[in-house]
Amino acid sequence: MNDRRDLDLVLRSGVPLIIVETTDEGRFLELLCDVSDHQPPTDYRPLFRWSITDGMQRLDIALEKQIAEAEPQQVLRQIRASTKPAIYALLDFHPYLSDPYNVRLLKDIAIDARRNGTVVVLISHGLELPNELRNYSAQFQLALPSPEERRSIIENLLEEYRTERPGSRGPADPKAVELLVQNLSGLTYTDTLRLARNAVFDDGAITADDVPAVMQAKYELLNKDGILSYEYELVGLSDIAGFRNVKVWLRQRRAAFSGEPLAGLDNPKGILLLGVQGCGKSLAARAAASVLGVPLLRLEFGALYNKYHGETEKNLRESLAMAETMSPCVLWLDEIEKGLASGNDETGTSRRVIASLLTWMSERTSQVLIVATANDIDSLPPELIRKGRFDEIFFVDLPSATARGKILEIHMRDRGLDPRQMDVPKLAHYTAGFSGAEIEQGIVAALYAAYALRKPPESKHILAEFRKTKPLSVIMAERIDSLRAWAAPRTVPADGEHLSGCLEA
């Protein structure tokens, strides 16, 4: 998109009111001045800038700054009274559009514009134009920096750093630069410049270590409503026991998020992790972002819902748009069945949410990998789990004996215990039917019991806690058996032999 050409066209189109919603006010005014400076002499119109603090000022020629016509009604009356063609840029005029008198003045100006060539440009971060003025207006959107412009910003900043500090030539890893260019997408020119400057001027270098900090700053800059959460704590594949097929699947798609073009391959859509509660689905979502080297955004469907009509769908749309702006990233749809239950819904909100999500999933082209987690297949709408919505549906079952041994070792080490001093095989055997969460809680309870006895924790303390516990596989045996029966012909085991032969897990 060519901003200069497009703005010139809209200024010469005869539309009297131009609406510009942007947080990059300074850049737009520079663009407006540039277009004004290149007007042909026969069509030249002076350019004025107004704000409530400075009043009316001339922009196209250098004049001494002076306060004049600071009140909104005064400036509108002055514009209306002028018989000469001119361009007026009114900054942050949106609070004054609730006054019917101001609205009528703007309408009078718009009606007279054909005769005198006046153009009023309303510039604000957000602006709701009254219905009376919409037929006289046109929107202009300032384009976000292209990949070439973002790359140029980074290169110029590197050169600026080296000029200010002669002899300092920190490394600029080409691959890291390309990742930074990719991850700065979706920001205004000013914000792109600021975040890139922080990355460059930190040490004069661009390395892969700069990208996570930039993405965190980008999220904090863009996230206004807090529906999406940025997950800071990720885990590696070594921190997860089992999940062999999921690990293979993620490793095979790592190249798609490396910044290198992959000819003939579409962006991965994502996976659905369905299965027994407490068996590591959330850990797998965190590991996905770690493996791919991208940020993890978590969307908790319970936080989307709002009692006011239309607000829930709006929250979803804004969250999905935010994820696209943050791409490449992993979007974790946590306990998706809570927001997409296919039961009765008198208001129709759930149906509209499902429709919005499915439309986005089928139409998106950005590098947003979905990792959805669910515990209850009966609550999910059939249209969500049909073939093609996700690249793969993995069934997460209770951990195997091997996985239980690894889970025990992981949680022992996390709590300062030496697995070599414990009878891990015996504990793994005894915890058949336990979920990973239940194994962790057994270790925690054993530590409390041992400390209460003023004795060092031993295998017997852990075993005693397991003996007290009735695992979920016993309490909800029928439900888990039903889930397994549904999943067997329809899904891929998360920890099995289905895919692991394709790539070393």
VOLUM-779682 format. One record per residue (C-alpha): residue in three letters; x, y, z. Coordinates in steps of 0.5 Angstrom, whole numbers, padded with zeros to 4 digits, always signed. Layout:
ALAXYZ/...
***
This chain:
MET+0000+0000+0000/ASN+0002+0007-0002/ASP+0000+0012+0004/ARG+0002+0018+0000/ARG-0001+0016-0006/ASP-0008+0014-0003/LEU-0008+0020+0002/ASP-0007+0025-0004/LEU-0013+0021-0008/VAL-0018+0022-0002/LEU-0016+0029-0001/ARG-0017+0031-0009/SER-0023+0026-0009/GLY-0028+0032-0006/VAL-0030+0029+0000/PRO-0031+0034+0005/LEU-0029+0030+0012/ILE-0024+0025+0012/ILE-0023+0021+0018/VAL-0017+0018+0021/GLU-0016+0013+0027/THR-0009+0012+0029/THR-0005+0012+0035/ASP+0001+0015+0030/GLU-0001+0022+0030/GLY+0006+0025+0029/ARG+0007+0020+0023/PHE+0000+0022+0020/LEU+0002+0029+0020/GLU+0008+0028+0017/LEU+0005+0025+0011/LEU+0000+0030+0011/CYS+0005+0036+0010/ASP+0009+0032+0005/VAL+0002+0031+0001/SER+0001+0038+0002/ASP+0008+0040+0000/HIS+0007+0037-0007/GLN+0001+0040-0009/PRO+0001+0043-0016/PRO+0001+0050-0016/THR-0006+0051-0019/ASP-0009+0047-0014/TYR-0005+0049-0008/ARG-0009+0049-0001/PRO-0006+0052+0005/LEU-0006+0047+0011/PHE-0008+0048+0018/ARG-0007+0044+0025/TRP-0012+0045+0030/SER-0011+0042+0038/ILE-0015+0045+0044/THR-0008+0046+0047/ASP-0005+0050+0041/GLY-0011+0053+0037/MET-0010+0054+0030/GLN-0003+0053+0027/ARG-0001+0054+0020/LEU+0003+0047+0018/ASP+0005+0048+0010/ILE+0009+0055+0012/ALA+0014+0056+0017/LEU+0010+0062+0022/GLU+0012+0063+0029/LYS+0007+0059+0034/GLN+0001+0063+0037/ILE-0005+0061+0040/ALA-0011+0063+0036/GLU-0018+0060+0036/ALA-0017+0054+0041/GLU-0025+0053+0043/PRO-0028+0048+0038/GLN-0034+0052+0036/GLN-0029+0058+0035/VAL-0025+0054+0030/LEU-0031+0051+0026/ARG-0034+0058+0026/GLN-0028+0060+0023/ILE-0027+0054+0018/ARG-0035+0055+0016/ALA-0034+0063+0015/SER-0027+0062+0010/THR-0029+0062+0003/LYS-0022+0060+0000/PRO-0020+0053-0001/ALA-0016+0050+0005/ILE-0014+0043+0009/TYR-0016+0043+0016/ALA-0013+0038+0021/LEU-0017+0037+0027/LEU-0013+0033+0033/ASP-0017+0029+0038/PHE-0024+0033+0036/HIS-0028+0026+0038/PRO-0030+0029+0045/TYR-0034+0035+0042/LEU-0038+0031+0037/SER-0043+0030+0042/ASP-0045+0037+0042/PRO-0051+0038+0037/TYR-0048+0045+0035/ASN-0041+0042+0033/VAL-0044+0037+0029/ARG-0049+0042+0025/LEU-0043+0046+0024/LEU-0039+0041+0021/LYS-0045+0039+0017/ASP-0045+0046+0014/ILE-0038+0046+0013/ALA-0039+0039+0009/ILE-0045+0042+0005/ASP-0041+0048+0003/ALA-0034+0044+0001/ARG-0036+0043-0006/ARG-0036+0051-0007/ASN-0030+0053-0003/GLY-0026+0047-0003/THR-0025+0046+0004/VAL-0023+0039+0007/VAL-0023+0037+0015/VAL-0019+0032+0017/LEU-0021+0029+0024/ILE-0015+0025+0027/SER-0016+0021+0033/HIS-0014+0015+0037/GLY-0022+0013+0036/LEU-0028+0016+0033/GLU-0035+0015+0032/LEU-0038+0020+0027/PRO-0045+0022+0028/ASN-0050+0019+0023/GLU-0051+0026+0020/LEU-0044+0026+0018/ARG-0043+0020+0015/ASN-0045+0021+0008/TYR-0040+0027+0008/SER-0034+0023+0010/ALA-0029+0018+0008/GLN-0024+0013+0012/PHE-0017+0014+0011/GLN-0012+0008+0015/LEU-0005+0009+0016/ALA-0002+0003+0013/LEU+0003-0001+0018/PRO+0010-0002+0016/SER+0011-0007+0011/PRO+0017-0013+0012/GLU+0022-0008+0008/GLU+0020-0002+0012/ARG+0021-0006+0018/ARG+0028-0009+0016/SER+0030-0002+0014/ILE+0028+0001+0021/ILE+0033-0005+0024/GLU+0038-0003+0019/ASN+0038+0004+0020/LEU+0038+0003+0028/LEU+0044-0001+0027/GLU+0048+0004+0023/GLU+0046+0009+0028/TYR+0048+0005+0034/ARG+0055+0004+0031/THR+0056+0011+0029/GLU+0055+0014+0036/ARG+0059+0008+0038/PRO+0065+0008+0034/GLY+0069+0001+0034/SER+0063-0002+0037/ARG+0060-0007+0031/GLY+0056-0012+0035/PRO+0053-0018+0031/ALA+0047-0018+0027/ASP+0045-0025+0026/PRO+0041-0025+0019/LYS+0037-0030+0022/ALA+0035-0027+0028/VAL+0034-0020+0024/GLU+0029-0024+0020/LEU+0025-0027+0026/LEU+0025-0020+0029/VAL+0022-0017+0022/GLN+0017-0022+0022/ASN+0015-0021+0030/LEU+0015-0014+0029/SER+0009-0014+0024/GLY+0002-0011+0026/LEU+0005-0005+0030/THR+0005+0002+0028/TYR+0011+0006+0025/THR+0013+0009+0032/ASP+0012+0003+0036/THR+0016-0001+0031/LEU+0021+0004+0032/ARG+0021+0004+0039/LEU+0021-0004+0040/ALA+0027-0004+0035/ARG+0031+0001+0038/ASN+0030-0002+0045/ALA+0033-0009+0042/VAL+0039-0006+0038/PHE+0041+0000+0043/ASP+0041-0006+0049/ASP+0048-0008+0046/GLY+0048-0006+0039/ALA+0047-0013+0037/ILE+0041-0017+0034/THR+0041-0024+0036/ALA+0035-0030+0037/ASP+0035-0028+0045/ASP+0032-0021+0043/VAL+0026-0024+0040/PRO+0022-0026+0046/ALA+0023-0019+0050/VAL+0021-0016+0044/MET+0014-0020+0043/GLN+0013-0019+0051/ALA+0013-0012+0050/LYS+0009-0012+0044/TYR+0004-0016+0047/GLU+0004-0011+0053/LEU+0003-0005+0048/LEU-0003-0008+0044/ASN-0007-0012+0050/LYS-0012-0007+0052/ASP-0017-0011+0055/GLY-0014-0017+0058/ILE-0018-0023+0055/LEU-0012-0026+0052/SER-0006-0028+0057/TYR+0001-0028+0055/GLU+0004-0034+0058/TYR+0011-0033+0061/GLU+0013-0040+0064/LEU+0014-0045+0058/VAL+0017-0052+0059/GLY+0021-0056+0055/LEU+0020-0063+0052/SER+0024-0066+0057/ASP+0020-0063+0062/ILE+0014-0068+0060/ALA+0013-0075+0061/GLY+0010-0079+0055/PHE+0007-0075+0049/ARG+0011-0078+0044/ASN+0007-0077+0038/VAL+0005-0070+0040/LYS+0013-0069+0041/VAL+0014-0072+0034/TRP+0009-0067+0031/LEU+0011-0061+0034/ARG+0019-0062+0032/GLN+0016-0064+0025/ARG+0013-0057+0024/ARG+0019-0053+0028/ALA+0021-0051+0021/ALA+0015-0047+0019/PHE+0016-0042+0025/SER+0024-0041+0024/GLY+0023-0035+0019/GLU+0025-0039+0013/PRO+0020-0040+0007/LEU+0018-0047+0006/ALA+0016-0048-0001/GLY+0009-0051-0002/LEU+0007-0052+0005/ASP+0001-0049+0008/ASN+0002-0046+0015/PRO+0000-0051+0021/LYS-0007-0050+0023/GLY-0006-0054+0030/ILE-0008-0060+0035/LEU-0014-0061+0039/LEU-0011-0065+0046/LEU-0017-0069+0048/GLY-0017-0073+0054/VAL-0017-0075+0062/GLN-0016-0069+0067/GLY-0009-0068+0070/CYS-0005-0072+0065/GLY-0001-0066+0062/LYS-0005-0063+0057/SER-0003-0056+0059/LEU+0004-0058+0060/ALA+0004-0060+0052/ALA+0001-0053+0050/ARG+0007-0050+0054/ALA+0012-0054+0051/ALA+0009-0053+0044/ALA+0011-0046+0044/SER+0018-0047+0047/VAL+0019-0052+0041/LEU+0017-0047+0036/GLY+0021-0042+0039/VAL+0014-0037+0039/PRO+0010-0034+0045/LEU+0004-0037+0048/LEU-0002-0034+0048/ARG-0008-0037+0053/LEU-0015-0036+0051/GLU-0019-0038+0057/PHE-0026-0039+0054/GLY-0030-0037+0061/ALA-0027-0030+0061/LEU-0030-0029+0054/TYR-0037-0029+0056/ASN-0041-0022+0058/LYS-0048-0021+0060/TYR-0049-0016+0055/HIS-0051-0018+0048/GLY-0046-0018+0043/GLU-0040-0017+0048/THR-0038-0024+0048/GLU-0037-0025+0041/LYS-0034-0018+0041/ASN-0029-0021+0046/LEU-0027-0027+0042/ARG-0026-0023+0035/GLU-0021-0018+0039/SER-0018-0024+0042/LEU-0017-0027+0035/ALA-0015-0021+0032/MET-0010-0020+0038/ALA-0007-0027+0036/GLU-0006-0025+0029/THR-0002-0019+0031/MET+0002-0023+0035/SER+0004-0028+0030/PRO+0008-0032+0030/CYS+0005-0035+0036/VAL+0001-0041+0039/LEU-0006-0040+0041/TRP-0008-0044+0047/LEU-0015-0045+0047/ASP-0016-0048+0055/GLU-0022-0052+0056/ILE-0025-0050+0050/GLU-0031-0054+0052/LYS-0033-0049+0057/GLY-0034-0044+0052/LEU-0037-0048+0046/ALA-0042-0053+0049/SER-0047-0055+0045/GLY-0052-0056+0050/ASN-0058-0051+0050/ASP-0057-0044+0050/GLU-0063-0039+0050/THR-0059-0033+0048/GLY-0056-0036+0042/THR-0049-0034+0044/SER-0045-0040+0044/ARG-0048-0041+0037/ARG-0045-0035+0035/VAL-0038-0036+0038/ILE-0038-0043+0035/ALA-0039-0039+0028/SER-0034-0034+0029/LEU-0029-0039+0031/LEU-0030-0044+0026/THR-0030-0038+0021/TRP-0023-0035+0023/MET-0020-0042+0024/SER-0022-0044+0016/GLU-0020-0037+0013/ARG-0014-0035+0017/THR-0007-0035+0014/SER-0003-0032+0019/GLN+0002-0036+0023/VAL-0002-0038+0029/LEU-0002-0045+0031/ILE-0008-0047+0036/VAL-0007-0052+0041/ALA-0014-0053+0044/THR-0015-0057+0050/ALA-0021-0061+0052/ASN-0024-0066+0058/ASP-0031-0067+0055/ILE-0032-0069+0048/ASP-0039-0070+0049/SER-0040-0062+0050/LEU-0036-0060+0044/PRO-0040-0059+0038/PRO-0039-0064+0032/GLU-0037-0058+0027/LEU-0031-0057+0031/ILE-0028-0064+0031/ARG-0030-0066+0024/LYS-0024-0067+0020/GLY-0020-0061+0017/ARG-0021-0056+0023/PHE-0015-0059+0026/ASP-0009-0062+0023/GLU-0009-0068+0029/ILE-0013-0070+0035/PHE-0009-0073+0040/PHE-0012-0077+0046/VAL-0009-0076+0052/ASP-0010-0082+0056/LEU-0007-0084+0063/PRO+0000-0085+0063/SER+0004-0091+0062/ALA+0008-0095+0067/THR+0014-0092+0063/ALA+0011-0085+0063/ARG+0009-0085+0071/GLY+0017-0087+0073/LYS+0019-0080+0069/ILE+0013-0076+0072/LEU+0016-0079+0079/GLU+0023-0077+0077/ILE+0021-0070+0075/HIS+0017-0068+0081/MET+0022-0071+0086/ARG+0028-0067+0083/ASP+0023-0061+0083/ARG+0022-0061+0090/GLY+0030-0063+0092/LEU+0029-0070+0092/ASP+0034-0075+0089/PRO+0030-0080+0085/ARG+0036-0085+0086/GLN+0035-0085+0093/MET+0027-0087+0092/ASP+0024-0094+0089/VAL+0022-0091+0083/PRO+0020-0097+0079/LYS+0016-0100+0085/LEU+0012-0093+0086/ALA+0011-0093+0078/HIS+0008-0100+0079/TYR+0003-0098+0085/THR+0001-0091+0081/ALA-0003-0095+0075/GLY-0009-0091+0074/PHE-0006-0085+0077/SER-0006-0078+0073/GLY+0000-0074+0073/ALA-0003-0069+0077/GLU-0005-0074+0082/ILE+0002-0077+0082/GLU+0005-0070+0084/GLN+0000-0069+0089/GLY+0002-0075+0092/ILE+0009-0073+0093/VAL+0007-0066+0096/ALA+0003-0070+0101/ALA+0009-0074+0103/LEU+0013-0069+0104/TYR+0009-0065+0109/ALA+0008-0072+0112/ALA+0015-0073+0113/TYR+0017-0066+0115/ALA+0011-0067+0120/LEU+0015-0073+0123/ARG+0021-0070+0123/LYS+0024-0075+0118/PRO+0027-0075+0111/PRO+0022-0076+0106/GLU+0023-0084+0103/SER+0019-0088+0098/LYS+0015-0091+0104/HIS+0012-0084+0106/ILE+0010-0083+0098/LEU+0007-0090+0098/ALA+0003-0089+0104/GLU+0000-0083+0101/PHE-0002-0086+0094/ARG-0005-0092+0098/LYS-0010-0087+0101/THR-0012-0084+0095/LYS-0017-0086+0090/PRO-0015-0084+0083/LEU-0020-0081+0078/SER-0020-0087+0074/VAL-0023-0091+0080/ILE-0028-0085+0082/MET-0030-0084+0074/ALA-0028-0091+0071/GLU-0035-0091+0067/ARG-0034-0084+0064/ILE-0026-0085+0062/ASP-0028-0092+0059/SER-0033-0088+0055/LEU-0028-0083+0053/ARG-0023-0088+0051/ALA-0028-0092+0047/TRP-0030-0086+0043/ALA-0023-0084+0042/ALA-0020-0091+0040/PRO-0022-0090+0032/ARG-0022-0083+0032/THR-0016-0080+0035/VAL-0008-0081+0035/PRO-0006-0083+0042/ALA-0001-0078+0045/ASP+0004-0083+0047/GLY+0004-0089+0043/GLU+0007-0092+0036/HIS+0003-0088+0031/LEU+0007-0083+0029/SER+0014-0084+0033/GLY+0017-0088+0028/CYS+0017-0083+0023/LEU+0022-0079+0027/GLU+0026-0080+0033/ALA+0022-0078+0039/
***
